[in-house]
């Protein structure tokens, strides 16, 4: 059982650590710019850090839900790679559309896996066949 979810669990823990890192950045910015809680405005740099952390926290439940559904019903490895890419784009604070595309991809994988589970008799073989080209890219 554990080997069927170990990658998903690892990405989940990395995501939680990333959220903790973002929260620490807000704490450090509060101290640096002398902005006491519950204030959320002040120095522009603090507001940027605070908003980035809040935005990542707002999307985290969506990310975790899609990660696990895609991993369980489509393919764990493919979902884990998408999850790592999502965390990377969030960490780099890249353009929002990069992480949004990865969420849409996870949603598509989750839906494909669920549809296959409910409507195809041998859904495991079907999802494995779809995931094979993506696995080859990962090995490359």
N, C-alpha and C positions, 0 to 999 in steps of 0.2 A: 504493500500500500504506500509506504513512504517514498519509494522510488517513482511512484506515479505522480507525486506532487512536490518532490524535493526542489525542483527548479522554481516552481511557483512560490513556495515558501521562502526560498532565498531572495527572490525579487521583492516579495512582500516585506521582508525584514530590511532589505536595502532601502525600500521606499519609506519605511518608518524612520530609519536613520537619517534619510534625506530631510524628512519633515522636522526631525529634531534639530538638524543643522540649521535649517531655515529659521526655526524658532529662536535658536541661540543668536543668530545674526540680528534678529529684532531686539533681543535683550542687550546685546553689545551696542547697537545703534541707539537704543534708549539711553544707555549710560553715557555714550559719547556726546550725544546732542542734548542731554539733560531733559528728556521727555518722560515724565512719570505716567504709569498706567492710571487711568484708562485712556489717556490722551492718544489720539491717532494722527494728529497733525502737528506740524512744527517745521523743522528743517527739511528742505526738499529731499535731501539724501535719505533721511529717516523715512519719509513718506514713501519713497521708492522701494526701500527694503521692506517696509511694513506691507505695502500693497503686493509685492511679489510673493511674500510669505502667505498672505491671505489668499491670493489667487491660487497658489499651489495647494493650500489646504482645502479650498472649495472644490477642486477637481479630484482630490485624492480618493474620496469614496467611489466616485465614478470609475477611476482608474483601477482600483483594487477589485471592484465588482466585475468589470470587464476582463481583467487579467485572469481571474479564477474561472469564470464561465468559459472563456476562450480556451484556457488551459485544460480544463476538465472535459469539455465537449468537443473541442477541435483537436488541438495538439499542444501538449505541455511545452515542448521545446520552442515552437514557433511563438507561442504566447509569451514565454519568458524572454525571448530575444526582443520582441516588440516592447515588453515591459522595461527591459534594460535601456533600450533606445529612448523610451518615453522619459525615464528618470534622468538620462543624460541630457536630453533637451531641456528639461526643467532645471537641472543643475546649472547648465550654461546660460540659463535665462535667455535662450534663443527666441526667435520669433514665435509668437503664439501659434501660428498655423502649423509649425512643425510638430508640436506636441498634440495639437488638435487632430492632425492627420493620423497620428499613431492611435489616438483614441478611436477614431473612425475605423481604422484597420482592425483594432481589437473588437469593436462592435460587429464588424462584418464577419470576423472569425467566429465570434460567439454565436451569431445568428446562423451561420453556415453549420456549425457544430450541432446546435440545437435542432435545426431543421433536419439534418441528417439523422440525428438520434431518434426523432419522432417519426420520420417518414421513410427512411431507408432501412431495410432489414439488416444489412451488414454495414452499418455506419462507420464502424471502426476501420474497416478496409478502405472505405471511401475517403475518410479524413486523412488516413495515412498516405493514400495516393496523392491527395492534394498537397500534403505537407512535404512530401519527398523532395520536390525541387527547392523548397525553402531550406530544407536540411542540407542539401548539397551546397547551397550558397554559404551556409554557416560553417561548413567544413572547409570552404575555400578560404 
